[in-house]
Amino acid sequence: MTIAPSKLLTYEDYLAEDDDNRRYDILDGVRYYMGPTRQHQEILLNVAENFRFFQKKFRQGRTIISPCDILISYAPLRTRQPDVFFISCEQLAKNGQATDPTPLFVAPELVVEILSPSDTKRVLHDKLDDYAKVGVREAWIIDQDLQNIEVLRFTPDGIETAAIYGSDETAISLTFPDLSVAVADIFAT
């Protein structure tokens, strides 16, 4: 759902707003709200729990869930909110303090998108292009219908599928090789 603003949202306007903790992307100054389903949120929590286990064991970075903005461009204002992402300690240190509510201006290495019925191929393509522009290295695309995880690699030549993991397999991160998640655990209820 889109709320048509009377004028396009700028970065300065965005920072001046009260924090509403709602899920949305801002695309060229227009806010697009996303209303996740309960199933979507369960999968999100399962991913986050597995990532947090990795975080606590290896202390290489932080797991962050939406809503948390990643700045794509200042003008026109463009932000994205991945469902879950993992950012290394090094990348995180380049952003503001943990209490700073502004969007991350240094991108995480790994983002996770859980496909929703509203995610057309075009919508997903646009998200991935935005992530590529800001230096994301890897994306996990979780398909609820197929119950699989597609791991994408971002390269200077484009975005390519590195692997597709089915329900009886374990997904392994390209960027954080010690980060692995049993696909069945992602879809467990």
N, C-alpha and C positions, 0 to 999 in steps of 0.2 A: 504494500500500500504506500502511496506517495502522497505527501501533503504539499500542495503547491504553495510556495511562499510568495509573498507580495514582492519580494526582491530576493536575489540569490544570496545565500549565506556566505559570508566571508570568514576567513580564519579569525579575525578580530571579533566579529559578531559571535562566532562559535565559542571563543574563550570567555566572552562576557556573559554567556547564558548560565543559568543554574543547571547543575548536573541532574539529568533526569534518569540516568541508568537504564535507558531503553536501548534495544538492539537496533542499530541502523547503520547504513553506509551513507556517506555524503558523496554524491557524484555530480561534479561540476556545479556545486552550490545548492543542490537539491537533495533533501533528506529522504531516504528510502527506508521505511520501517520494515522489520522482519519479525514475524510472529512464529517462533518455533513451536513444534508440537511437543507433547510429553515424551513421545518416543525419541525425538531428536534430542531432548534434554537428557534423557537417560543415557544415550550413546555418548553425548558430550561429557557427562560425569564419568563414564567408564574410561574414556580416553584420558581425561584429566587425572583420574586416580592412577592409571598406569604410568603416565608421564611423571606424576608426583613421586611415585615409587622410584623411578629412575633419578629424578632430581635429588631426592634425599640420599640415595645410595652413592651417586657419583659426584654430586655437587658441581656440575658443569654449567648450570644455568637455572632458569625459572620457568615453571609452567604457568601460563596465564590463560584465563577463560574470558569469553565475551561477557559483558561489553568492555572492550578496551580498544581504543582507536589506534590505528597505524596511519600516519600521515603519508599520503601519496603525493599531493601537491598543495601548495598554499593558494595559488590562484590559477585557475578556478579551484576553490576548495574541494579536495577529494580525500576521503578517508575510507578505510575498510576495517571491519571487525571480524577477523577469523573466529570460528567457533572456539578453537583452542590454538595456542601456539607455544613453542618452546624457544626461548631466547638464551643464548650463552651469557655467561657472566660478563664477558668482554663487551658484547653488544649492549647489554643492559646498562653497563657503566657509562656508555656514551650518551644515554638518555638522561633525563632529569631524575630527581630523587623519587623514591617509591611513592611518596605522598603527592607528587606533582600530577594534577589531573589532566595536563595537556597530552595530546596524542604523542605516541612514540614517533620520533623523527628518525631514528635508526631502527631499521626493520629487524625482526627476528629471523633466524635461519630457517625455521621449520614452522609451517602453518598447517592447520587441519580445517578442512571444510567438509561438513556433513551435508550431503545433498538433500534438498527439500523438493517437494513437488513444484515449487515456483522457480527452482534453479534450472532454467533452460540451458542448452549448450552455449548460447550467446552470453547469458549471465555469468556462467562459470568461466568462459573464455575471457571475459572482461575482468573478472576478479583475478585470474591467474596473470593476465597481462599487467595489471596494477602491481601485483606482488613482484613480478619480474623487474619492473621499473625501479623498485626501491631496494633490490638486492636480496630478496628471499632466495634461499638456495634449494629448498625442497618443500613440496606440498603433499599431504596425504588427503586423498579424496575418498570419503567414506560413502559407499552406496548402500542405503538401507534396504532397497529391494533385492539387490544381488548378494547382499551381506559380504562385501569384499572391500578391500582397501587398495586403491591405486596409488602408488608412490611415484611422484613426478620429480624430475631433476630439472633445475633451471640452469641453462648454459648460455654462453654468449651466442650460440647458434639458435637458441630457442628453448622451448619446453618439450621434454620428452618423457615418455613412460619408462621408468626404470624397472618396475615390477608391478604385478597385480597379485595380491594375496587373497586366497579363498578362505572359507570358514574353518578349514582344518590346518591352516598354516599360521606362521608367525611373521608379522610385518617387522622389517628391520629398517631403521633410519639410515640413510646414506650419509648424513652429516654428523650424526651422533651414533656410531656403530654399536655402542653398548645399549642403545635404546631399542628394545624389541617388545612387541605386544602381540599376544595370541589374538587372532582375529575373533575367535569365538568369545573371548572375554569382552570385546567391544560390544557385542550384540547380546550379551547375557542380561537377563532381567531379574 
